[in-house]
Amino acid sequence: MNGGQITSTLTFAHVCRVSEGCWPRWQVIAIGDFNSDGIDDLFWYDTQTGRVNVGMQDGRGKQKAAQWLAKVCGPSDGCSQNWKPAGMADVNQDGTGDLLWENVTTGEISAWLLNGTDRIQGTPSLSLRCDSAAGCPPGSLPVGILRNRLATP
């Protein structure tokens, strides 16, 4: 993109097909540079297990490596019943994007602070809320709404 104009397109080599059981089980929840190589990576969420996988891209539409995050938000721990992926922002301003999660019951926004490894550095709650007081009904925050913006812890 150049401003609002599309300058070219890229087709990814990997396809997530319903016939393979990939979609809707696996969903892209964020796009950001996980491994600090200057190329955006795809963050995949397994809705059945709560695991997050980062597909590190080569800039030409091919995945060159993958990394599972150690933290899980799934049905077995009760997390995915209330918490849903909401996008990405550099919450702690360390130059690395952090995954944002929304509690669809309360409107609370929380972050998984990432540092390019499988470990999560922390999970602060943000001052931003998506609730009726903010004019944002819980569960209505679209995925990616805060991507590439700073969020306030």
Backbone hydrogen bonds, N-H to C=O, Kabsch-Sander energy under -0.5 kcal/mol:
donor,donor_aa,acceptor,acceptor_aa,energy
2,N,5,Q,-2.8
4,G,2,N,-0.5
5,Q,2,N,-1.8
12,F,10,L,-0.5
13,A,61,G,-3.3
17,R,15,V,-0.9
20,E,17,R,-0.7
21,G,18,V,-2.0
22,C,17,R,-1.9
23,W,17,R,-0.7
26,W,22,C,-4.4
27,Q,45,Y,-2.1
29,I,43,F,-3.1
30,A,43,F,-1.0
32,G,41,D,-2.0
34,F,32,G,-1.1
41,D,32,G,-2.9
42,L,55,G,-2.2
43,F,30,A,-2.6
44,W,42,L,-0.6
44,W,53,N,-3.5
45,Y,27,Q,-2.9
46,D,51,R,-2.7
47,T,25,R,-3.0
47,T,45,Y,-0.9
50,G,46,D,-3.1
53,N,44,W,-2.6
54,V,67,Q,-3.0
55,G,42,L,-3.2
55,G,53,N,-0.6
56,M,54,V,-0.9
56,M,65,A,-2.3
58,D,62,K,-2.1
64,K,56,M,-3.1
65,A,56,M,-1.3
67,Q,54,V,-1.9
69,L,52,V,-2.6
70,A,118,D,-3.3
71,K,118,D,-0.5
73,C,50,G,-2.3
77,D,74,G,-0.7
78,G,75,P,-0.9
79,C,74,G,-0.9
80,S,74,G,-1.0
81,Q,78,G,-0.7
82,N,78,G,-0.5
82,N,79,C,-1.4
83,W,79,C,-2.8
84,K,102,E,-2.4
86,A,100,L,-3.1
87,G,100,L,-0.9
89,A,98,D,-2.1
90,D,149,R,-0.8
91,V,89,A,-1.6
93,Q,90,D,-0.8
98,D,89,A,-2.4
99,L,112,W,-1.4
100,L,87,G,-2.8
101,W,110,S,-3.1
102,E,84,K,-3.0
103,N,108,E,-3.1
104,V,82,N,-3.0
104,V,102,E,-0.9
107,G,103,N,-3.1
109,I,128,L,-0.8
110,S,101,W,-2.8
111,A,124,P,-2.2
112,W,99,L,-2.9
113,L,111,A,-0.7
113,L,122,G,-2.6
114,L,112,W,-0.6
115,N,119,R,-0.5
121,Q,113,L,-2.9
126,L,109,I,-3.4
127,S,152,T,-1.8
128,L,152,T,-0.6
130,C,107,G,-2.8
131,D,129,R,-0.6
134,A,131,D,-0.9
135,G,132,S,-1.0
136,C,131,D,-2.5
140,S,137,P,-1.8
144,G,86,A,-0.7
145,I,86,A,-0.7
145,I,142,P,-1.8
147,R,144,G,-1.3
149,R,146,L,-1.6
